[in-house]
Amino acid sequence: MLSNLHTHTTFCDGKDTPEEIILYAIDRGFSSIGFSGHGYTPFDLRYCMKDTDGYIKEISALVEKYRNKIQIYCGVEEDAFSAVQRDRFDYIIGSLHYGCVDGKYYPIDSSRDYFARCLEAYGNDAIALAKDYYANFTRYIAQRKPDIVGHFDLITKFDETEAPLLLNNPEYIGLSGKYMEIASDCDVLFEVNTGAISRGYRSAPYPAENLLHILRKKGGKVILSSDSHSAKTLDFYFDKATELLKDIGFDGVYELCDGEFVKRHI
């Protein structure tokens, strides 16, 4: 069964309309599709949804139109620094896209240049940035309990395409592992996110393999996600990601079916 709940459309920074994505998903044999527009962030209006009401109305209409062909869900990707009204959505993906220094927000994933500005705000100390990122993110996860944790180690997005700062750094590896242990106790789903692979930034999904090993040992639950910004990447790398999970020792992934998260064995 094919399903993806991390999907962006023209309502935020995606390339295709919700209906175009639905038609592609039906053609590919998806059992369900979930939309997750970026929740409104008043401190950064570049890629968040500005018309949340219109988004909800559009998805609701498409649910009815395609009811007999595919299950459609209206979700949101909430940033940890900007909570949404949760009961308006079928599910929330909780992510952290920013560092915050002296009340100013610095994007970590928008571009290499923006990441460099964020790093500069932390005195060009990648470990200091990582500590603050994970402390803020795990605090949010514990308090908010999002349905799905989005790209847990997003902070490493540019590490393979620029001078490596984190992924080969033993101090970072230990630090991120410690915070994964904390987050994995929160009884939430963690997405295995292939989006950075499809866009040429990473060679493996988020979270990194060492973090997935920790998650498995802690009994964590995972869900496949493509963080799709165009219809053609809805199931990008899913086969290989599934094999990776099996090699690590996971025996199933979760999907949203009939309004409930259920485990599908792999």
C-alpha distance (Angstrom), angle and dihedral (degrees) to the residues before:
residue distance angle dihedral
M1 . . .
L2 3.80 . .
S3 3.78 122.7 .
N4 3.79 136.9 154.8
L5 3.80 126.0 -175.7
H6 3.81 100.1 176.0
T7 3.80 101.6 77.6
H8 3.80 129.9 145.1
T9 3.79 125.5 -160.4
T10 3.78 140.2 -179.4
F11 3.81 87.5 -73.4
C12 3.83 86.0 79.6
D13 3.81 128.1 -1.8
G14 3.80 100.2 -34.8
K15 3.81 125.1 115.3
D16 3.81 101.0 -137.2
T17 3.79 135.8 54.1
P18 3.80 120.4 -110.5
E19 3.80 91.6 -107.7
E20 3.81 93.0 50.4
I21 3.80 88.6 53.1
I22 3.80 92.7 47.6
L23 3.81 92.1 51.6
Y24 3.80 90.8 50.1
A25 3.81 90.9 48.0
I26 3.79 91.8 51.0
D27 3.79 90.8 49.1
R28 3.83 89.9 50.5
G29 3.80 92.0 50.9
F30 3.81 98.9 -109.5
S31 3.78 115.8 170.4
S32 3.82 92.4 -155.9
I33 3.77 142.2 3.7
G34 3.79 128.1 -162.5
F35 3.78 126.6 -162.8
S36 3.78 119.9 -143.7
G37 3.78 111.1 -178.8
H38 3.79 115.6 -173.6
G39 3.78 109.1 -91.7
Y40 3.79 117.6 -119.4
T41 3.81 113.6 -79.4
P42 3.83 110.0 -171.9
F43 3.81 91.8 -165.2
D44 3.84 92.7 56.9
L45 3.80 120.7 29.5
R46 3.80 98.1 172.0
Y47 3.80 99.7 101.8
C48 3.81 110.5 1.0
M49 3.81 124.1 105.0
K50 3.78 113.7 -86.5
D51 3.82 94.9 -177.0
T52 3.79 105.9 47.9
D53 3.80 92.0 157.5
G54 3.80 91.0 54.3
Y55 3.81 90.5 47.4
I56 3.80 93.3 52.7
K57 3.82 91.2 45.4
E58 3.82 92.3 50.0
I59 3.81 94.8 48.4
S60 3.81 91.2 46.1
A61 3.81 90.5 54.0
L62 3.80 91.4 49.0
V63 3.81 91.3 49.8
E64 3.79 87.8 61.0
K65 3.81 95.6 41.1
Y66 3.81 94.5 53.1
R67 3.78 99.7 28.6
N68 3.81 93.6 123.8
K69 3.81 94.9 47.2
I70 3.81 108.5 43.7
Q71 3.79 141.1 -3.3
I72 3.81 110.6 -108.3
Y73 3.81 125.5 -165.9
C74 3.78 131.8 -167.9
G75 3.79 109.5 -139.8
V76 3.78 136.5 154.0
E77 3.79 136.7 -141.5
E78 3.76 103.5 -131.3
D79 3.78 120.8 -161.7
A80 3.78 114.0 -133.1
F81 3.81 89.7 -124.9
S82 3.82 95.1 52.6
A83 3.81 118.7 44.0
V84 3.80 121.0 -156.1
Q85 3.80 130.3 -149.3
R86 3.78 95.6 -86.5
D87 3.80 99.7 -161.5
R88 3.81 91.2 64.2
F89 3.80 91.6 69.8
D90 3.79 138.1 59.8
Y91 3.83 90.6 -130.9
I92 3.77 140.9 -13.3
I93 3.78 129.9 -132.9
G94 3.79 108.9 -150.8
S95 3.79 114.8 -148.0
L96 3.78 139.0 160.6
H97 3.80 116.5 -139.0
Y98 3.81 100.8 165.2
G99 3.73 147.9 59.0
C100 3.78 114.5 -143.8
V101 3.80 123.7 -149.2
D102 3.81 122.6 173.2
G103 3.79 91.0 -16.7
K104 3.81 94.7 -52.3
Y105 3.79 120.1 118.3
Y106 3.79 120.8 -137.5
P107 3.83 119.6 -167.5
I108 3.79 113.5 -129.5
D109 3.81 100.2 -169.2
S110 3.81 108.9 30.1
S111 3.80 94.0 92.8
R112 3.79 141.3 -32.2
D113 3.81 89.5 -96.8
Y114 3.80 92.8 53.5
F115 3.79 90.5 47.5
A116 3.81 89.4 51.8
R117 3.81 89.7 53.5
C118 3.78 90.1 50.1
L119 3.78 91.4 49.3
E120 3.80 90.2 49.0
A121 3.82 89.6 54.5
Y122 3.82 86.7 59.4
G123 3.80 92.0 51.7
N124 3.82 91.2 -97.8
D125 3.80 87.0 -70.8
A126 3.81 106.3 139.3
I127 3.81 92.9 -170.5
A128 3.80 91.9 52.7
L129 3.80 88.8 51.7
A130 3.81 91.3 47.5
K131 3.81 92.7 49.8
D132 3.80 92.1 51.4
Y133 3.80 92.9 43.6
Y134 3.79 95.0 51.9
A135 3.81 94.6 40.0
N136 3.81 90.7 53.8
F137 3.81 93.6 42.1
T138 3.80 97.6 48.0
R139 3.81 90.9 45.4
Y140 3.79 88.9 54.0
I141 3.82 92.8 46.4
A142 3.80 92.0 51.1
Q143 3.79 93.6 47.8
R144 3.80 101.9 36.8
K145 3.82 100.8 32.9
P146 3.82 95.5 -155.2
D147 3.78 115.1 -157.0
I148 3.81 89.6 -118.4
V149 3.81 130.6 19.5
G150 3.79 109.4 -135.9
H151 3.84 123.9 -136.8
F152 3.80 94.7 -30.8
D153 3.83 96.0 -159.5
L154 3.81 98.0 36.7
I155 3.79 87.0 140.6
T156 3.83 88.1 79.5
K157 3.82 94.7 57.2
F158 3.82 95.7 115.8
D159 3.79 97.8 33.2
E160 3.79 95.2 102.1
T161 3.80 96.7 44.3
E162 3.81 98.2 44.2
A163 3.81 133.7 38.3
P164 3.84 102.1 -52.7
L165 3.79 113.5 -106.7
L166 3.79 105.7 162.9
L167 3.80 121.4 9.4
N168 3.83 94.0 66.1
N169 3.81 94.4 36.5
P170 3.85 112.4 105.3
E171 3.81 91.6 -154.7
Y172 3.79 90.9 54.3
I173 3.81 92.7 45.1
G174 3.79 90.6 54.3
L175 3.79 92.5 44.3
S176 3.80 95.8 49.7
G177 3.79 90.4 45.8
K178 3.79 91.3 53.9
Y179 3.79 91.4 52.6
M180 3.79 92.6 45.3
E181 3.80 88.1 57.1
I182 3.80 89.3 52.4
A183 3.81 93.9 46.9
S184 3.80 93.9 45.4
D185 3.80 90.1 62.8
C186 3.82 90.7 63.9
D187 3.83 96.7 80.9
V188 3.79 96.9 -125.6
L189 3.79 133.1 129.6
F190 3.80 118.1 -99.8
E191 3.76 117.2 -149.8
V192 3.78 119.7 -133.5
N193 3.78 94.1 -143.2
T194 3.82 121.9 -158.3
G195 3.80 96.7 178.3
A196 3.80 98.2 105.7
I197 3.82 90.1 52.0
S198 3.81 92.0 55.0
R199 3.80 89.7 50.6
G200 3.80 94.2 48.3
Y201 3.81 100.2 -110.8
R202 3.79 103.0 105.9
S203 3.78 136.8 30.6
A204 3.81 94.5 -150.8
P205 3.80 135.8 34.7
Y206 3.78 128.0 -92.3
P207 3.00 122.0 -73.5
A208 3.80 100.5 50.8
E209 3.79 116.2 -115.7
N210 3.81 95.1 -103.3
L211 3.81 89.1 55.4
L212 3.80 91.4 49.0
H213 3.81 89.2 54.2
I214 3.80 89.3 54.4
L215 3.78 91.1 47.0
R216 3.80 91.9 52.1
K217 3.81 93.0 48.4
K218 3.80 88.9 51.4
G219 3.80 91.8 51.3
G220 3.78 94.3 -110.2
K221 3.80 123.8 170.0
V222 3.81 124.6 -128.1
I223 3.79 138.4 -161.3
L224 3.80 127.3 -166.9
S225 3.79 116.4 -116.9
S226 3.79 134.8 173.4
D227 3.83 96.8 -167.0
S228 3.78 82.6 -137.8
H229 3.80 121.2 -157.5
S230 3.81 93.0 174.2
A231 3.78 133.4 33.3
K232 3.79 94.4 -114.3
T233 3.81 93.1 64.7
L234 3.81 97.2 52.5
D235 3.80 94.2 115.7
F236 3.80 99.3 19.0
Y237 3.85 113.2 160.4
F238 3.82 92.2 -9.0
D239 3.81 93.8 133.8
K240 3.79 93.3 52.2
A241 3.80 92.7 42.3
T242 3.80 89.2 53.0
E243 3.79 90.7 52.0
L244 3.81 90.1 49.5
L245 3.79 90.6 52.8
K246 3.80 91.8 48.9
D247 3.81 90.8 50.0
I248 3.81 90.1 52.1
G249 3.79 90.7 50.9
F250 3.79 106.2 -100.0
D251 3.79 112.7 142.2
G252 3.78 98.9 -166.4
V253 3.79 149.3 11.8
Y254 3.79 127.4 -140.9
E255 3.79 127.6 -117.0
L256 3.78 134.4 -177.1
C257 3.81 107.6 -114.0
D258 3.81 126.3 168.2
G259 3.80 88.7 -12.1
E260 3.82 95.4 -53.7
F261 3.79 132.4 97.9
V262 3.79 106.7 -119.7
K263 3.79 132.2 178.7
R264 3.79 119.8 -113.7
H265 3.78 114.7 -163.3
I266 3.79 117.5 -127.4
